[in-house]
Amino acid sequence: MSQSSTATTGGALDTTRDYNWTGVNDFTRAQCSASALSNGVGYATGAGAGVTQLTNKSTGVTINTLCGAITMNGASLANATAVGFTVTNNCCAATDTIIINIKSAATANSYTVTVDAVANGSFHVSVFNFTGGSLSEALVLNFAILKAVAT
């Protein structure tokens, strides 16, 4: 894909310029307006959902939306221990990128959360407790699926 004109002036978006690109994913100046940039990038209200993990922290969940919140089970997670679970999601493709972070209900500076596998129809989340003790918190995780392709 090649750009037909320079899109920035002094590091800021210049909305008076021609923003037509050539290629499969063409977009227009209207989609690259100052209003669109000030509103941020993401999904509109109603695109997400929430799900609560049952039984324990390794129990899988199903949530078939492009974004949402996962409330984890409040079971104990020992110090220096990781737990993983699968998120079944029919919006997810193996080429997608998953963004995940802790939204709430967590002791600050106590956990790392990662997505360590992505497949068609699911992704795998790992949560690691790196504090000096066991924690029993029902973490709430936000996630978003960024649609992507390999070629």
N, C-alpha and C positions, 0 to 999 in steps of 0.2 A: 504494500500500500504506500502511495506517495502523497505528500501534502502539496497542495497547489499554491499555498502562500504561507508566509510566516504568521504564526498564531499569537505571538506575544510581542509586546513592546516594553522594554525595561523590566521584564519579569512579570508583568501583569497582562491579563487577557485584553486584547484590543478587539472589541465587538464590532468595530467598523470595518474590519477586514473580511475578506472572502474566506470562509472556513470549509469550502467544499473539498473533500478528499476523493481520491479515486480508489476503487477497490470494492470488495464485497460488502463491507460494513460502512457505507457512506452515511455521513450525517451532515446536517445543514447548520447555518449560523443560528437559527432559531433554537436548536438544541444546545448550543454552546453560548447562551446568553449570560449576562451578568446575573440575572435572576436565577437561572438554573444553578450557577456556581454558588450563589449565596445560600441556596437551599440545601446544598450538599448533594452527595451521591448516595443512593440507597433505594430501598423499597418503600412504596407508599403504605399508608395506614391500611390494614386489612390483608397485607401480604404475608404476615407472620401468624404464629400461633404459640401456644405453650403446652408443655407436657411435664408430668411429674413422674420421676423414677420410683418404681415400687420395689419392695423386698430389701434391696441393699445397693451399695454403690456400684456394683458390677452388673446390675440388671440393665439390659438393653431397653431403649425407648423407640417409639415410632412417632415421627412428626413429619408430615408430608407437605411442608411449605419451604419457601426459599430462605426464610429467616424465622427466628423465634427465640424462645427461652426454654431452657431445660432446668427444672428444679430437681436437684439430686436428692437421693435418700439421705437422711441424717445419720446413718450408721457411722460408727467410729472408723477413722483412718489413722493408723499408727504412724509415728514419726519415721521419716526416711522410707516411706512406703508409697508405691504407686498403685492406682486401681484404674482399670480401663473398662469401657462399655461401648457397645455399638449403637449408633443412631441409624435406624432404618428410615430412609427418606427417598421417595420415588422421584424427587426433583434433582437428586444428586447423580452426576456422571463422573466416571473415573478421571476425567480431565479437569474437573472443577477445582477451585480453590476454596477452602473453608476457612473462614475467620471465626475465631471463638475467643471469648474472654469471660472473666468473672464479673457478673453484674452486681451481685449482692450476697449477703449472709455469710461472708467469709472473714475470718480474722486477717487483717492486712499483713502483707509480707509473709504469708504462710504456705501458699500453693503456687504451683505452675500448672497450667492447663494447655495441652497441645492436641492437635489432630495428627495422629501418626499413621493413618491409612485412609485412602479414599478409593471407593469402588463404585461401579454402577449400582445405584440404589442404597448406598450406605456410606458412612464414614465412622472411624473409630476415634474415641476421645480418651486421653489419659490424663489423670489428675494425680499430682505428686505432692505429698505433705512434707515440707522440709523444715518444720519447726522442731523444737526440742521435746515435743510431746504429742500424744494422741489428740485428735480433734474430731468432734461429732457435730458437724455442721451440714445443713441442707443447702449447699451452694446453689446459686442460681446462675446459670451460664447463658450468655447471649451468643447466638451464632448467625452467620449469614453465608449463603452459598454464592460465590462469584462464578458465573458461567464462563467457561473457558474451553479452548480446543487445543489440541497438540499440534495441528498442522494448519 
